[in-house]
Amino acid sequence: MMKFPLRRAWRMGLVAAAAASLGACKEQLDAGSACPSLCPGLSVPIKDTVLSPVLEFDTTLVGYPSIGTEQGIPLASRGDTLDVRGVIRFDSLQRRFAPPGDTLRPVTRVDSAFVRMRLNLTQSRLPASVTFELYDVDTIADDGNTAAVLALFRPGRLITSRTLARAEITDSLRFPLSTAWLLQKIQSGANLRVGLRLAGTGPVSLRVHSVETGLAAEVRYHVSPDTAVRQVVVSPYSKTPVEPPALANDFRDYAVVARNALPQAGALAFSTGGVPARRAYLRFNVPQWLLDSTTIVRATLLLTQAPQRGFDEADSVTVVGQAVAATKLIRDLYRSSQILIPAGLFIADSIRVAPADSGVRLLEMNGLLRVWKSSTAVTEAPQRAIVLLQKEEGLHGAEVRFFNARSPASVRPRLRVSYIPRVNFGVP
């Protein structure tokens, strides 16, 4: 449980504002006129220091967001570099219906069947024409067995396909389903699990809305010519895995990465973003004297961006830093990187860049150093660490990289701190 109630956070915000206003007065505090009897002529200078190296440890963690929690399903076909597909499960096909004034009857006919998907075309890449392919990817393999799912994207499993010109691609598309095929699924008690794949006359990528966005896909069909019988509408649903039950919700719709051939960041950089998405975990080594014996006025993390060439290199993305709320008792880095203090709290600002950019980027960490100071004596203190991640995590291929602690001194991460040494007031 996080140990920082809102009232404490509010007090810290006031301290930060006060410190900032003091720093605006030519970086010097003249107290002689304020207390001429007790401390005549006292001057308290603001000092600056740059901590380098400042990171005790850094690494890149891969696999975010966890399967089925994406704010959309990214689909991409970028030749030999990137191939991302999607899966939507409809495990609750309606097998009985009730005519008006009658009892339940089994479904014996299906008419006008189709899948409707809503698209998010933000940061999409659309060539002159795009082909949407839908496959039957129902399998008895374990839910996490993505290799078994990918093996079902083959011609014999093709349900339907539709080729559209770029101008025809709107935010809502319908894909017809074979009524005989769907009826067989319904009567046999089988599941309908649809695999999505893109192909185009050039590199193509876009997003399909997921359950998490509130605009999930749906299957619609009629089971009777009687207009009084309503059209059946089926939303994404997964029967498996049975245990734990909550995990089945994550498998209602999700992305599957078939290929990502982007070169790795290497030994001298950590990265954020991409598909599957990456997070950078940075653990700090801040001298204890700086936390115990000073008042922090300003603390700025300086990161040097390493240019990344590849796909989406000119797309602007937002990198945010979030403080780790996990305690030092949690040693699993992947778990720690998910237990975070909300963005904007204790780490101000964000970094808006394109992957191909270079140069020094700044993150203000004033409030966070004060949190680390106040929690020094707490048994279950949070890790002195932050996580860098992209705001639209897992939704596009753009990957932003920064030089790490093993890089040359001129480009490695540094922490610039302005502080006031502790002053002991008293009667001379």
C-alpha positions in Angstrom: 0.0 0.0 0.0 1.4 3.4 -0.9 2.5 5.4 2.1 1.9 8.9 0.8 -1.6 10.3 1.5 -2.8 13.2 -0.5 -2.4 15.7 2.3 1.3 15.0 2.5 1.6 15.3 -1.3 -0.2 18.7 -1.0 2.3 19.9 1.6 5.2 18.8 -0.5 3.8 20.8 -3.4 3.7 23.9 -1.2 7.3 23.4 -0.2 8.3 23.1 -3.8 6.5 26.3 -4.7 8.2 28.1 -1.8 11.6 26.8 -2.7 11.1 27.9 -6.3 10.2 31.4 -5.3 13.4 31.6 -3.1 15.5 30.5 -6.0 14.2 33.3 -8.2 15.9 36.0 -6.0 19.4 35.8 -7.7 20.0 32.5 -6.0 20.8 34.1 -2.6 18.8 34.5 0.6 19.6 37.7 2.5 18.1 37.4 6.0 19.8 40.5 7.6 16.8 42.8 7.3 14.4 40.1 8.4 16.0 39.4 11.8 18.6 42.1 12.6 18.8 41.2 16.3 19.2 37.5 15.9 21.1 37.0 12.7 22.5 40.3 11.3 23.8 40.0 7.7 23.1 36.3 7.4 23.4 35.2 3.7 22.3 31.7 2.6 23.6 30.9 -0.9 22.0 28.3 -3.2 24.6 25.8 -4.3 24.6 23.6 -7.4 26.0 20.2 -8.0 25.8 17.6 -10.8 25.7 14.0 -9.8 27.3 11.7 -12.4 27.1 8.8 -12.3 23.8 9.0 -10.6 22.2 5.6 -11.5 23.0 2.6 -9.4 21.2 0.4 -12.0 19.2 0.7 -15.2 17.6 -1.8 -17.6 15.0 -2.2 -20.3 12.0 -4.3 -19.5 9.9 -5.7 -22.4 6.2 -6.8 -22.5 3.9 -3.9 -21.7 1.0 -3.5 -21.4 0.2 -7.0 -20.2 -1.9 -9.0 -22.7 -5.4 -7.9 -23.1 -5.0 -4.6 -21.3 -4.1 -2.5 -24.3 -6.0 0.7 -25.0 -6.6 -0.6 -28.5 -5.3 -3.4 -30.7 -2.4 -2.2 -32.9 -2.3 -3.8 -36.3 0.8 -3.4 -38.5 2.4 -4.9 -41.6 5.8 -3.3 -42.3 7.4 -5.9 -44.6 10.1 -7.8 -42.9 10.4 -5.4 -39.9 7.1 -5.4 -38.1 4.0 -7.7 -38.2 1.4 -7.2 -35.4 -2.0 -9.0 -35.5 -5.1 -9.1 -33.3 -7.4 -11.6 -31.7 -11.0 -11.0 -30.7 -13.0 -13.7 -28.9 -16.7 -14.2 -29.1 -17.3 -17.3 -26.9 -21.0 -16.5 -26.2 -22.8 -17.0 -29.5 -26.5 -17.0 -28.9 -27.8 -20.6 -29.6 -31.4 -20.1 -28.6 -34.0 -17.4 -29.2 -37.5 -16.7 -28.1 -40.1 -15.6 -30.7 -42.7 -13.1 -29.3 -45.2 -15.0 -27.1 -43.4 -18.3 -27.6 -40.8 -20.5 -25.7 -37.1 -20.7 -26.4 -36.1 -22.4 -29.6 -32.7 -23.5 -31.0 -31.2 -21.4 -33.7 -31.7 -23.1 -37.1 -30.9 -20.3 -39.5 -28.6 -17.3 -39.7 -29.0 -14.2 -41.9 -27.1 -11.0 -42.5 -24.1 -11.9 -40.3 -21.2 -9.5 -40.0 -18.4 -8.3 -37.7 -18.3 -4.6 -37.0 -15.0 -3.0 -35.8 -14.3 0.6 -34.9 -10.9 2.0 -35.9 -8.7 4.6 -34.3 -6.8 6.1 -37.2 -4.5 8.3 -35.1 -0.9 7.9 -36.2 -2.0 5.4 -38.8 0.0 4.5 -41.9 -2.3 3.9 -44.9 -1.1 3.1 -48.4 -3.2 3.4 -51.5 -5.2 0.3 -50.6 -5.4 -2.0 -47.5 -6.6 -5.6 -47.2 -8.2 -6.6 -44.0 -8.1 -10.4 -43.4 -10.1 -12.3 -40.8 -9.1 -15.8 -39.7 -10.7 -18.5 -37.5 -8.1 -18.8 -34.7 -10.2 -20.9 -32.3 -7.9 -23.5 -30.7 -7.7 -25.7 -27.6 -4.1 -24.6 -27.0 -3.3 -22.8 -23.8 -4.5 -19.2 -23.8 -0.9 -17.8 -23.6 0.3 -19.9 -26.5 0.7 -17.2 -29.1 2.7 -19.5 -31.4 -0.4 -21.8 -31.7 -2.6 -18.8 -32.5 -0.2 -17.4 -35.1 -0.1 -20.8 -36.8 -3.8 -20.5 -37.6 -3.3 -17.4 -39.8 -3.3 -19.6 -42.9 -5.4 -19.8 -46.1 -7.5 -22.7 -44.9 -8.6 -20.7 -41.9 -9.5 -17.5 -43.7 -13.1 -16.4 -42.8 -13.3 -13.3 -45.0 -11.2 -10.5 -46.5 -12.0 -7.0 -47.7 -9.8 -4.6 -49.7 -10.4 -0.9 -49.4 -9.0 2.2 -50.9 -7.5 4.6 -48.5 -10.4 7.0 -48.8 -12.8 4.2 -47.9 -11.2 3.4 -44.6 -13.4 5.1 -41.9 -13.7 4.8 -38.2 -16.3 2.0 -38.5 -16.0 -1.0 -40.8 -18.2 -4.1 -41.4 -16.9 -7.5 -42.5 -19.5 -10.0 -43.8 -19.5 -13.6 -42.4 -20.6 -16.7 -44.1 -24.1 -17.5 -42.7 -23.6 -21.3 -43.2 -20.2 -21.2 -41.5 -21.6 -19.2 -38.6 -24.6 -21.4 -38.2 -22.3 -24.5 -38.0 -20.4 -22.7 -35.2 -23.6 -22.0 -33.3 -25.1 -25.4 -33.6 -21.9 -27.3 -32.7 -21.3 -25.1 -29.6 -17.9 -24.0 -31.0 -16.3 -20.7 -30.1 -15.9 -17.8 -32.6 -12.4 -16.4 -32.3 -11.4 -13.9 -35.0 -7.8 -13.2 -35.9 -7.1 -9.9 -37.6 -4.3 -9.2 -40.1 -3.5 -6.4 -42.4 -1.8 -6.3 -45.9 -1.3 -3.3 -48.1 0.3 -2.0 -51.2 2.9 -0.5 -48.9 3.7 -0.3 -45.1 0.4 -0.1 -43.2 -0.6 0.3 -39.5 -3.7 1.4 -37.6 -5.5 0.6 -34.4 -8.7 -1.3 -33.7 -10.6 -0.2 -30.6 -10.6 -2.7 -27.8 -12.9 -3.5 -24.8 -10.8 -1.1 -22.7 -11.7 1.9 -24.9 -15.5 1.2 -24.6 -15.8 0.8 -28.4 -15.1 -2.9 -28.8 -15.9 -5.0 -31.9 -19.2 -6.9 -32.1 -20.8 -9.7 -34.1 -24.3 -9.2 -35.4 -26.8 -11.7 -37.1 -30.5 -12.4 -37.5 -31.9 -15.8 -36.4 -35.5 -15.3 -37.7 -37.2 -13.6 -40.7 -39.7 -12.3 -38.2 -38.9 -8.6 -37.8 -40.2 -8.8 -34.2 -37.2 -10.9 -33.3 -34.3 -8.6 -32.6 -31.0 -8.9 -34.2 -28.4 -10.8 -32.1 -25.5 -8.7 -30.9 -22.5 -10.5 -29.5 -19.7 -8.6 -27.6 -16.2 -9.9 -26.9 -16.2 -12.6 -24.3 -13.7 -15.4 -23.3 -14.6 -18.6 -21.4 -11.0 -19.3 -20.7 -8.8 -19.5 -18.7 -11.1 -20.8 -16.0 -8.6 -20.0 -13.2 -8.1 -17.3 -12.2 -11.5 -16.1 -13.5 -10.4 -12.5 -13.9 -7.8 -13.4 -16.4 -10.4 -14.4 -18.9 -11.3 -10.8 -19.3 -7.8 -10.0 -20.5 -8.2 -12.5 -23.3 -11.4 -11.0 -24.8 -9.2 -9.1 -27.3 -5.5 -8.6 -27.5 -2.5 -8.1 -29.8 -0.1 -10.7 -31.1 3.4 -9.8 -32.3 4.3 -12.1 -35.2 7.6 -10.2 -36.0 9.6 -7.3 -34.7 13.0 -7.0 -36.5 13.9 -3.6 -35.1 17.6 -3.7 -33.9 17.9 -4.0 -30.1 19.0 -1.0 -28.1 22.4 -2.5 -27.3 24.5 -2.3 -24.2 24.7 1.5 -24.1 21.1 2.5 -24.1 17.7 1.9 -22.6 14.5 2.3 -24.5 10.7 3.0 -24.2 7.8 2.2 -26.5 7.7 -0.1 -29.5 5.6 -3.2 -29.9 5.7 -5.1 -27.6 6.3 -2.0 -25.5 9.4 -1.4 -23.5 9.9 0.4 -20.2 13.2 1.7 -18.8 13.7 1.1 -15.1 16.2 3.5 -13.4 17.4 3.1 -9.8 19.2 6.1 -8.3 22.2 6.5 -6.0 21.7 9.9 -4.4 24.2 10.7 -1.6 22.6 10.6 1.8 24.1 13.9 2.9 22.2 15.6 0.1 18.9 14.3 1.3 19.6 14.7 5.1 21.5 17.9 5.3 20.1 20.2 2.7 16.9 21.8 1.4 16.4 20.7 -2.2 15.4 23.7 -4.4 15.5 22.0 -7.7 16.5 18.6 -9.1 16.6 18.0 -12.9 17.3 14.7 -14.5 19.3 15.1 -17.8 18.9 12.3 -20.3 20.7 12.3 -23.7 18.5 10.8 -26.5 20.1 8.3 -28.8 18.7 8.6 -32.3 16.7 5.5 -33.4 16.3 4.9 -37.2 13.6 2.5 -38.4 9.9 2.7 -38.6 7.9 5.7 -37.2 11.2 7.5 -36.7 9.6 10.9 -37.4 6.4 10.4 -35.3 6.2 12.5 -32.2 5.6 10.6 -29.0 5.4 11.5 -25.3 7.7 9.9 -22.8 6.7 10.2 -19.1 8.6 9.4 -15.9 6.7 7.9 -13.0 8.1 7.2 -9.5 8.2 3.6 -8.4 5.9 3.1 -5.4 6.9 -0.5 -4.8 9.0 -1.0 -1.6 12.5 -2.3 -1.5 11.0 -5.7 -0.4 9.8 -6.3 -3.9 12.7 -7.6 -5.9 10.9 -8.5 -9.2 11.7 -5.6 -11.5 8.8 -6.3 -13.8 6.4 -6.2 -10.9 8.0 -3.0 -9.5 7.7 -1.3 -12.8 3.9 -1.7 -12.6 3.5 -0.3 -9.1 3.9 3.3 -9.9 2.9 6.7 -8.5 0.5 8.4 -11.0 2.1 10.5 -13.7 2.6 14.1 -12.9 3.0 13.5 -9.1 6.6 14.2 -7.9 8.0 14.1 -11.5 6.9 17.2 -13.4 6.8 17.6 -17.2 7.2 15.0 -19.9 9.4 14.5 -23.0 7.9 15.0 -26.4 10.2 13.8 -29.1 10.5 11.7 -32.3 12.6 8.5 -32.3 15.1 9.9 -34.7 15.8 13.0 -32.6 18.9 13.5 -30.5 20.0 15.9 -27.7 19.5 16.4 -24.0 16.0 15.9 -22.5 15.0 17.2 -19.0 12.7 15.8 -16.3 12.1 17.8 -13.1 12.3 15.6 -10.0 12.2 18.2 -7.2 9.2 16.6 -5.4 10.6 13.1 -5.7 13.9 13.8 -3.9 11.8 15.3 -1.0 9.8 12.0 -0.9 13.0 10.0 -0.7 14.2 12.3 2.1 11.0 12.0 4.1 10.9 8.2 3.7 14.6 7.5 4.6 13.7 6.2 8.1 10.6 4.3 7.0 11.0 0.6 7.1 9.0 0.0 3.9 10.4 2.9 2.0 9.8 3.0 -1.8 12.6 2.1 -4.1 14.6 5.1 -5.2 13.7 4.5 -8.8 11.6 5.8 -11.7 10.2 4.2 -14.8 10.2 5.8 -18.2 7.4 4.8 -20.5 5.5 6.1 -23.5 2.1 7.7 -22.9 0.4 5.6 -25.6 2.2 2.5 -24.6 2.0 -0.5 -26.9 -0.1 1.3 -29.6 2.5 2.0 -32.2 6.0 0.9 -33.3 7.9 4.1 -32.3 10.7 3.4 -29.9 12.6 6.2 -28.1 16.1 5.4 -26.6 18.4 7.2 -24.2 22.1 6.6 -23.4 22.5 4.6 -20.1 24.9 4.6 -17.2 27.4 2.5 -19.1 27.7 5.1 -21.9 30.5 7.7 -22.1 30.4 10.3 -19.3 29.4 13.1 -21.7 26.0 11.4 -22.6 25.2 9.3 -19.5 22.3 10.3 -17.3 23.0 13.1 -14.8 21.2 14.8 -12.0 21.6 18.5 -11.6 20.6 19.6 -8.0 20.3 23.1 -6.6 20.1 23.1 -2.8 20.5 25.2 0.4 22.9 23.8 3.0 21.4 23.3 6.5 21.6 26.5 8.5 21.6 26.5 12.3 19.9 29.6 13.6 20.5 31.0 17.1 21.5 34.0 19.3 25.2 34.8 18.6 
